[in-house]
Amino acid sequence: MSPLLKDLGRVEYLPTWHAMQHFTEERDADTPDEIWFLEHPPVFTLGLAGKTEHVLAPGNIPVIHIDRGGQVTYHGPGQLLVYPLIDLKRLRLGVRAMVEAIENSVIATLKEFDIAALSKREAPGVYTQDGRKLASLGLRVRRGCSYHGLAFNVAMDLEPFSRINPCGYAGLQMTQVSELGGPNEVNAVAQRLKPHLLEYLGYNKT
């Protein structure tokens, strides 16, 4: 069963998070999966095990404690958020395999823009070959179903990342598609990502 792909535009973080929780709580074995593509206004999010010392100087940007894994990250306009609301059991997909599928779909998308990228098993996400980070992952699995997901830097103000230790790593350098010669439109990147995401998550086999 193919997922429903939803382009939500720029939406506030809190109601979107609550909508993901509600969808996951209310779904049953016959509910089609959904994958949401969107942007958020500026916000820092801190995962379940997140340490507040990694939030250095948030200034006027709100910090929201949420229920995904991982440490602190930043979301803002010009960053593509992808939230896969997936029944992992039905897709026969483990959490580690899902993370790798998302990473590989980002790497394949970047390859279309002649940007070489890689993943690191010990530090989820997608990186340039010189170690700068392009995309971050943070998931929650409840009742065998996933929410939260991918933050993919396209054409954004990267300054707020200097106000935190991104993903808990002091001094981690962030970069984005537009700085590396790719498009500067979030929707353009989303449209290229979609077929890779469906392929690597295994929907083309079901």
Secondary structure, 3 states (H helix, E strand, C coil): CCCEEEEEEECCHHHHHHHHHHHHHHCCCCCCCEEEEEECCCEEEECCCCCHHHECCCCCCCEEECCCCCCEEEECCCEEEEEEECEHHHHCCCHHHHHHHHHHHHHHHHHHCCCCEEECCCCCCEEECCCCEEEEEEEEEECCEEEEEEEEECCCCCHHHHHECHHHCCCCCECCCHHHCCCCCHHHHHHHHHHHHHHHHCHHHC
